[in-house]
Amino acid sequence: MVFDRLSKRLAEVAALVIVGLTATSAVVVARDWLDVRRGGAPEIIAAARTSSAPVAWIATYATALPVGHLLAVGAAAEKATPGEPPSGNSTALLQLTIARGPPSVKGAAGDLLVRIDAPKQLKGSGIWTRGGKAWVRFAGGKAQVATTALLTQLIVGLQVPWLAFAPLEVSALYAATLEGEFGDVAVLRCRPDYVAGSGLPPLKVGVSKRFGIWVLGEVNDRQGQALAQVEALDIVHVQGVAVGERLRIVGSGSAAIALVLQRTSLTVGQPLKWSTKLLE
């Protein structure tokens, strides 16, 4: 009987300890986000940059393009027999490489590479950013220092500008404020700074409160309506980094089709030799 009472008491103590630990963990998470939020948009951006690349990582994402998609038709045309029209039903793949390197200074912008590896007509197109500077390349051209015009130029077939893939890296061109918190996502409204000149559209940037990383880049018109969007979905922790299992791309225009790419690989801790040669 004494043993039973002792066992029961130990079970009650263990339960209290578990509850206490759970409550402590919840408080720590909440306090971390509240501490970040207290610093406003600049602190949210700085924290997201650090959280997005605690170490170097490289991921690939891919999806089969729908039959009739502009890029699928283009890929079919390249494979067609000379003198014959493209069938339009050839399976074409859209594949991206996304890589990040940690910032040299905490809170600063680190390295980011977003490169299209397929289909062939867009191979080597991409954006590379380092320390707030950016270079872009479009199919058939060379890597160039990013201007407002190049950042906002639509990628043919995807109908999305490179700006949507790198909102945190170009935030110096914007004045950001916290618009609100929607579930796990904190949304920043970014208005073009006067130093950016004309032609730069407003942005909305989403940051995961739980994982602390960038999850949404949305290019808006002057009325706040979405023109194009890139969104990381199903965020998970893998080998010490937080990445999306899927990537959703929504292009500009009434005929734009939302494409959802699945992560097919991830390499952690192996930095690239960062340079514009990656955009080839």
Helices and strands as residue ranges (DSSP letters): H 2-38, H 40-52, E 57-64, H 70-79, E 93-101, E 111-118, G 120-122, E 126-130, E 133-137, E 144-145, H 148-152, G 162-165, G 171-173, E 174-182, E 185-192, G 194-196, E 203-208, E 214-220, E 226-238, E 241-250, E 259-268, G 276-278
